[in-house]
């Protein structure tokens, strides 16, 4: 019996594909005790993580190691005054310490808030105040800890400051101090044990149009990622899974923690300072990675490199999420590896919502089909279901209750919570259309749709065509006001090395789009830039482009 079968029942059809999932976790379910400590006790020598530092340092952690180190961390953090319900901001890049620390916080019942190391003082102040943060645990790599310190001085509720890495004056040091604490931390029996339906994890959303909201998740969120790992990433106990993600973003726990460890799989973490596709490809080759997941941006850089220089034969499965996949990326990765790129879709507020699951035949450009955890609808502006082929907003049916994996609320923000959860639906704000086989195709955010001369145009379909032109490295399509058409299509483009911006290239690209899609969709305005404006999480700020 696999560990995850203690908490859920999966129904598999005659073709070996996942048909449904029914959860039956006890009220006391806790990822730290019931998953990490289970393997640490029952299979102590099973590898949990291979970690490689930017300087090439290698560390291998078993589940026994993680059980002991998370116990030490829990005892240490409690000694600093961190208790159940406290909010703790984690700014730890890809440092190995992130794993025992977040597991320790789960055991304590404190609420983890992972965050990126790109934050500045103002960002920290907003996050400290909005979430009522009591403690910050921060890397000393780079200058981010100085930004956190300046912010903490303005926020008296932040009473605990812990550095990871080098010592920092005025901060406790995790690496130096934690070793003195016991390697055993039992589940509390005094009524303070964290429970299944209590808050466990919070993430600040990307905030492309306003201040970031705080998506608050319960302990059940970890269980819902069973599907992410087994049925999308296709992890195996004897394999090594590598998801490229920094721990400040939700994709890290999607691909480097919950589902993978629930399935007993080993995760690989490369703690690089600056992205280098050649070094990343070298890691896949050296460590014989079997399953790999990365955002489309990473794949775009990979296919611009010479993949023939690397032995990628260990790869058995490749997946992607974070933004929609251009067919050009899909086709080139298939040619280079022999494997189809299996796309998935979800949000900070959800787990894997739409995907090409194991056993499905992917269609280039499609996110796949709704996963069995969620009942989805495509809804028009008037609330009615949209017919096949017509774009509608992706909504999750919550009329029968919230499914495992869907966030509870925007923390301390009932107004925004109500704005997305009403009429028995959770409104994602993302648009898609379905084909005759039930596959879903991403169109864009509800506020990204371009309305030109009566046509409704999704930016992604044009971006997909643009990405096929060899001169285009990155692009974003937006609508700009036009007195005749209402709006016209504008393409903002970052060029590949070796190409020069100019009217001649702009006309060539416009004709290229006309030749490959309906002529009314071609960009009447083409602007070349050296970089696109992005959020801290790397999402393109279309609102900023629309203003330019």
Secondary structure, 3 states (H helix, E strand, C coil): CCHHHHCEEEEECCCCCEEEEEECCCCCCCHHHHHHHHHHHHCCCCEEEEEEECCCCEEEEEHHHHHHHHHHHHHHHHHCCCCCCCEEEEECCCCCHHHHHHHHHHHHCCEEEECCCCCCHHHHHHHHHHHCCCEEEEECCCCHHHHHHHHHCCCCCCCEEEEECCCCCCCEEHHHHHHHCCCCCCCCCCCCCCCCCCEEEEEECCCCCCCCCEEEEECHHHHHHHHHHHHHHCCCCCCEEEECCCCCCHHHHHHCCHHHHHCCCEEEEEECCCCCHHHHHHHHHHHCCCEEECCHHHHHHHHHCCHHHCCCCCCCEEEECCCCCCHHHHHHHHHHHCCCEEEEECCCCCCCCEECCCCCCCCCCCCEEECCCCCEEEECCCCCECCCCCCEEEEEECCCCCCCCCCCEECCCHHHHHHHEECCEEEEEEEEEECCCCCEEEEEECCCCEEECCEEECHHHHHHHHCCCCCEEEEEEEEEEECCCEEEEEEEEEECCCCCCCHHHHHHHHHHHHHHCCHHHCCCEEEEECCCCECCCCCECHHHHHHC
